[in-house]
Amino acid sequence: MKSGIKQIIGKTVAGVVVADSHIRNYPDRHIFITFTDDTFFEIYGENFSGASGLNTGGLPDVMDYLNHLEVSIIDIYQTPAGSPMAQQENGADDRWTAFEADYPDIAGPIKAKLDEITARLDAICRAFGGHYR
């Protein structure tokens, strides 16, 4: 797969278009993911399918699932931890800042533990052969 897929990280999906092509020497299937900033990403190929619905879980769950399948991970792309999208998705907006101000004695150890967990996840991703971004 081309590396353009990493450009969709942090974008908000506005819609999805699925199409079949009947043109010779052209990929059979197309998926267009449109975003709220008036951009889109195309996925195409000869033969692929998608799941019938969303699964519950995050990166650790995906990694566990892939480990059971014994596949090779080519790359991993994620929203950068400090980005507004990551803060919004993880609820790490002004609430953490307020918590640090109100409870400085426990905020430090919690932050240290989170940093430790992040470092472990980074190591796991690298051990699976992916490039963590």
Residue pairs with C-beta under 8 A, 6 or more apart in sequence:
1 74
3 75
4 41
5 41
5 43
5 77
6 75
6 77
6 133
7 41
8 33
8 35
8 41
9 77
9 78
9 79
9 80
10 79
10 80
10 83
10 85
10 86
11 35
11 36
11 37
11 39
12 35
12 36
12 37
13 33
13 34
13 35
13 36
14 34
14 35
14 36
15 33
15 34
16 31
16 32
16 33
16 34
17 30
17 31
17 32
17 34
18 29
18 30
18 31
18 32
19 29
19 30
19 31
19 32
20 28
20 29
20 30
21 27
21 28
21 29
21 30
27 44
27 45
27 46
28 45
28 46
28 47
29 44
29 45
29 46
29 47
29 48
30 42
30 43
30 44
31 42
31 43
31 44
31 50
32 40
32 41
32 42
32 43
33 40
33 41
33 42
33 43
34 40
35 41
55 61
59 76
59 78
59 121
59 125
60 121
63 73
63 124
63 125
63 128
66 73
66 128
67 128
72 129
73 128
73 129
73 130
74 130
75 130
75 131
75 133
76 125
76 130
76 131
76 132
76 133
77 133
78 132
78 133
79 85
79 86
79 89
80 86
80 133
81 118
86 92
87 93
99 107
100 107
100 111
122 132
125 132
126 132
